[in-house]
Structure formats: C-alpha cells, structure tokens
Amino acid sequence: MINPTLNSARRERARLRIGFILARSFTLSAFALFADTLRLASDELDRSGRVNADWQVLGNTRHLISSSCGVQVAPTCDLVDPSRFDYIVVVGGLLKVEEPIDHETVRFLRTADVAGVALIGLCTGTFILAGAGLLNNHVACVSWLHYQAFKERFPDLAARSDQLFHLEHKRGSCAGGSSAADIA
C-alpha cells in the first residue's frame, strides 16, 4: 500500500522552486511570460496548479513593486534563505532607474550565489547581476537594444546579443521580451 504522506513529501521535494526578484520599473511582459510558462509546464490536466513547480515573488518589504507600464505586483515572500530555491530570477526593467534593487536585495543575491543557487537575469536583470559582481566569468545575453549600454557599463564582461538566451554554470540570461518564455 502506498503511503500518501510519503508520496506527497517526495512530490514536494521534486518541485522546481523559483524565487523572483522584481526591479523597480520591471518589465511586466518578461515576468509574466516566465511565470506563465512555469505555470503551464507545472500544471496537470489544465487546472492551473503548481504541481511540478512553485514560485514566489521575493522582497524585503511587502510594498507593491511597480512595473514599467504601471501594473503593480506584491511580494509573496520575504528574502528567506535562498537555498530554499533552485533558481533566483531577477527581472530587470528601465535602465534609467538608478537603484533598481536595494542593497539588502543585492546582499541576498550574493548569498544565493555563495549557496550555489542558480541565478537568471531577464531583460535588464543582467545589468543587476553584473552590477552585483555576479556575472564575472560568465557570458551575459542582452538585447541588441541594450548591448552597447551593457558594454559601456561593464567593459570587462562578456556579452552577446545574437541569441535569445544563454545558460551556463549556474547562470542564465535572456534578451528580454518574449525570450523570457524561451529561457523558462
């Protein structure tokens, strides 16, 4: 006879766990496409369930975070132990925002790196990861629109704009827009 509690515990451990960090003025389409691709991949029988994956929007406050188009999203989880997640996905946004994430969130990302959690930059989330020193010895995939700005800010980092996304050694990045669904 199958023990339902044990079966449930196994299923819980097997779930992919994603934490989202949303920058001030984040790109709503990149966040929505990544999250909805997770939902579709995680689902069983079209019930919109979080069967094979779970995700949280992380923040050090529960204040709403405004996207570049004005839609606001509330964090669903504090900046908890990052090892609770398989991936931390940083969703960037407008480059003119001087401090897209606060210092506490930068420390959280660095702690996640030390803990061996994979980090992904969506859209200009690559700028945030690079600014935190988390793309050294990695290739960043950026939009052709932001390639020059990335090279000016981070001249010593490798970057490419000739593909939709790039994955390597606990790092991932994508050009933004619809490529967020592709990397998901």
C-alpha positions as CSV (number, residue, x, y, z in Angstrom):
1,M,0.0,0.0,0.0
2,I,1.3,3.5,-0.9
3,N,1.8,5.9,2.0
4,P,0.1,9.2,0.8
5,T,2.1,11.3,3.2
6,L,5.4,9.9,1.9
7,N,4.2,10.3,-1.7
8,S,3.3,13.9,-1.0
9,A,6.7,14.6,0.6
10,R,8.5,13.1,-2.4
11,R,6.4,15.3,-4.8
12,E,7.2,18.4,-2.7
13,R,10.9,17.7,-2.9
14,A,10.8,17.2,-6.6
15,R,9.1,20.5,-7.3
16,L,11.2,23.1,-9.0
17,R,11.4,26.2,-6.7
18,I,11.8,29.7,-8.2
19,G,12.2,33.0,-6.4
20,F,11.6,36.2,-8.4
21,I,13.3,39.5,-7.7
22,L,11.5,42.3,-9.4
23,A,13.4,45.5,-10.1
24,R,11.8,48.9,-9.7
25,S,10.1,49.6,-13.1
26,F,10.5,45.9,-14.0
27,T,9.3,44.6,-17.4
28,L,5.9,43.1,-16.9
29,S,6.0,41.0,-20.1
30,A,9.3,39.3,-19.1
31,F,8.0,38.5,-15.7
32,A,4.5,37.3,-16.9
33,L,5.9,35.2,-19.7
34,F,8.4,33.4,-17.5
35,A,5.9,32.9,-14.7
36,D,3.1,31.7,-17.0
37,T,5.5,29.3,-18.9
38,L,6.3,27.8,-15.5
39,R,2.6,27.5,-14.7
40,L,1.9,25.8,-18.0
41,A,4.8,23.4,-17.6
42,S,4.0,22.7,-13.9
43,D,0.3,22.0,-14.5
44,E,-1.6,18.8,-14.8
45,L,-4.9,18.5,-16.6
46,D,-5.2,22.3,-17.2
47,R,-6.1,23.1,-13.6
48,S,-3.5,26.0,-13.3
49,G,-1.9,24.1,-10.5
50,R,1.6,24.4,-9.1
51,V,2.2,20.6,-9.4
52,N,5.8,20.4,-10.6
53,A,7.0,23.9,-9.7
54,D,6.3,26.6,-7.2
55,W,7.4,30.2,-7.2
56,Q,7.4,33.3,-5.0
57,V,7.9,37.0,-5.6
58,L,10.6,37.9,-3.1
59,G,11.0,41.2,-1.3
60,N,12.4,42.7,1.9
61,T,9.1,44.6,2.3
62,R,5.5,43.8,1.2
63,H,5.3,47.1,-0.6
64,L,3.9,46.9,-4.2
65,I,6.5,46.9,-6.9
66,S,5.6,49.0,-10.0
67,S,6.4,47.7,-13.4
68,S,7.4,50.0,-16.3
69,C,3.8,50.0,-17.5
70,G,2.4,50.9,-14.1
71,V,1.0,47.5,-13.1
72,Q,2.0,46.7,-9.5
73,V,2.9,43.3,-8.0
74,A,3.1,42.5,-4.3
75,P,5.9,40.3,-2.9
76,T,4.6,37.0,-1.7
77,C,7.6,36.0,0.4
78,D,10.4,37.7,2.4
79,L,14.1,37.4,1.5
80,V,14.3,34.0,3.1
81,D,17.2,31.5,3.0
82,P,18.0,31.5,-0.8
83,S,18.9,27.8,-0.6
84,R,15.1,27.2,-0.5
85,F,15.1,27.9,-4.2
86,D,16.6,26.2,-7.2
87,Y,16.7,29.4,-9.2
88,I,16.5,33.1,-8.4
89,V,15.2,35.0,-11.4
90,V,16.0,38.8,-11.5
91,V,13.5,40.7,-13.7
92,G,15.0,44.0,-14.8
93,G,13.3,47.0,-16.3
94,L,14.1,50.5,-17.3
95,L,17.8,51.3,-17.3
96,K,17.2,54.9,-16.2
97,V,16.3,53.7,-12.7
98,E,19.4,54.5,-10.7
99,E,18.9,51.9,-8.0
100,P,16.7,49.1,-9.4
101,I,17.0,47.0,-6.3
102,D,18.1,47.9,-2.8
103,H,21.3,46.9,-1.0
104,E,19.7,44.2,1.1
105,T,18.4,42.5,-2.1
106,V,21.9,42.7,-3.6
107,R,23.3,41.0,-0.5
108,F,20.6,38.4,-0.8
109,L,21.7,37.7,-4.4
110,R,25.3,37.3,-3.3
111,T,24.3,35.0,-0.6
112,A,22.3,32.9,-3.1
113,D,25.5,32.7,-5.3
114,V,27.6,31.5,-2.3
115,A,24.9,28.9,-1.6
116,G,25.1,27.6,-5.2
117,V,21.7,28.8,-6.2
118,A,21.4,29.3,-10.0
119,L,20.8,33.0,-11.0
120,I,18.9,34.1,-14.1
121,G,18.7,37.7,-15.4
122,L,15.6,38.5,-17.5
123,C,15.7,41.6,-19.7
124,T,18.0,44.1,-18.0
125,G,18.2,41.8,-14.9
126,T,21.6,41.0,-16.5
127,F,22.7,44.6,-15.6
128,I,21.6,44.0,-12.0
129,L,23.5,40.7,-11.8
130,A,26.6,42.3,-13.4
131,G,26.4,45.3,-11.1
132,A,26.4,43.0,-8.1
133,G,29.5,41.3,-9.4
134,L,27.6,38.0,-10.2
135,L,28.4,37.7,-13.9
136,N,32.2,37.6,-13.7
137,N,33.5,34.7,-15.8
138,H,30.0,34.3,-17.4
139,V,28.6,35.4,-20.7
140,A,25.6,37.7,-20.5
141,C,22.9,37.6,-23.1
142,V,21.4,41.1,-23.6
143,S,19.0,42.7,-26.1
144,W,20.6,44.2,-29.2
145,L,19.0,47.4,-28.0
146,H,20.9,47.4,-24.7
147,Y,24.2,45.7,-25.9
148,Q,26.1,49.0,-26.2
149,A,24.9,50.2,-22.8
150,F,26.0,46.9,-21.2
151,K,29.4,47.1,-22.7
152,E,29.9,50.7,-21.6
153,R,28.9,49.9,-18.0
154,F,30.7,46.5,-17.8
155,P,33.5,46.6,-20.4
156,D,35.3,43.6,-18.8
157,L,32.3,41.3,-19.0
158,A,31.5,39.0,-22.0
159,A,28.2,39.8,-23.6
160,R,26.3,38.7,-26.6
161,S,23.1,39.9,-28.4
162,D,23.0,37.3,-31.2
163,Q,20.7,34.8,-29.4
164,L,17.6,34.8,-27.3
165,F,19.1,33.4,-24.1
166,H,22.3,31.9,-22.7
167,L,22.7,29.3,-20.0
168,E,25.9,28.2,-18.3
169,H,27.3,27.2,-14.9
170,K,24.5,28.3,-12.6
171,R,23.9,31.4,-14.7
172,G,21.3,32.3,-17.3
173,S,20.3,35.5,-19.1
174,C,18.0,36.5,-21.8
175,A,17.4,39.4,-24.1
176,G,14.0,40.2,-22.6
177,G,10.6,40.4,-24.1
178,S,9.3,37.1,-25.5
179,S,12.7,35.4,-24.9
180,A,11.7,35.1,-21.2
181,A,9.3,32.3,-22.2
182,D,12.1,30.6,-24.2
183,I,14.5,30.6,-21.2
184,A,11.8,29.4,-18.9
